[in-house]
Amino acid sequence: MLAVVQNVLPVFLLILVGWLLVASTYLRPSAGDALAEFVFKLAVPVLLFRTLAEADFHGAFPVRLWIAYFSAVAVTWTAAHCLARFGFGTDRRTGTVAGVSSAFANNVFIGLPLVDRIVGPNGLVALSILIAIHLPVMMIASSVLMERAERGDTGKAMDGPLTLLKTFLRNMTGNPLMFGIVGGVFWHLTGLPLAGPPKILVDQISAIAGPAALISLGMAMRRYGFAGNLGLAASVSVLKLFALPGLVFLAAHGLGLRTEWIAALVLTASVPTGVNAWLIASQFKAAEPLAASAITLTTGVGALTVSFWAWLLT
């Protein structure tokens, strides 16, 4: 167990470093925003490109991977939504934010460096395949369900499917992560080796991605805190940190995924709630304190819970 903690702890210590840099006023919050932009627009897309360009897909069947992960997401999301609506008596939009907060893992800023450190290249392949559709699926589901919830709460007319499709396509075509994924798959299909100076350049940028992502996340954590219904936030956090990875574990084993892929999926499911939960709540101006509290809670205890899942997988 000590060896597992020693592997997981540096990931969360880098988040703490970022938080301390801003909390101590050594760096301004704007520095964290700039670093996060660098990570999202360059470092992580390059890491995804390298992973997929050099991946060994022999015998891989990604549909089973997607089914294993998103079936667990659907169950966890539904449980959190029902708990909020019927257990805590919230409105529909708060219930939807609770679902998003319980099921939207921070698989880019925490999941990638964590899987890279603990599972290695084969795990990164699995996570890259997941990331290829994770953001589109989660954003579409979140937007549609929030629109429906808003209509139910306020009587506002719901945007038509064409409007939602246009918004989705605009977001995806401008998403740097998609550039890295599509570019990596294309390079892989050409059969050309990634070698020489381009290989060195890609490796150097990829090496920056993990530490920079974690530090930038820590710097951003200053804007989140505890507010609103802490009982509901705590319940959502338990679902996120235990129910989601547990269900992924069962589904991945049931579908017969390879060991490294199971480990990658469970670990990324076990990481704290992603900042997208807060962004969605902010966009619809609904239950923002709940999303912020879930992010803070899951990140605060994440080192312990992720260590538990990493130990279980070894």
Secondary structure, DSSP 8 states (H G I E B T S, - for coil): -HHHHHHHHHHHHHHHHHHHHHHTTSS-HHHHHHHHHHIIIIIHHHHHHHHHHT---TT--HHHHHHHHHHHHHHHHHHHHHIIIIIS---HHHHHHHHHHHH-B-IIIIIHHHHHHHT-HHHHHHHHHHHHHHHHHHHHHHHHHHHHHHHHHH------HHHHHHHHHHHHHT-HHHHHHHHHHHHHHHT----HHHHHHHHHHHHHHHHHHHHHHHHHGGG----S-HHHHHHHHHIIIIIHHHHHHHHHHHTT--HHHHHHHHHHHHS-B-THHHHHHHHHTSSHHHHHHHHHHHHHHHHHHHHHHHHHH-
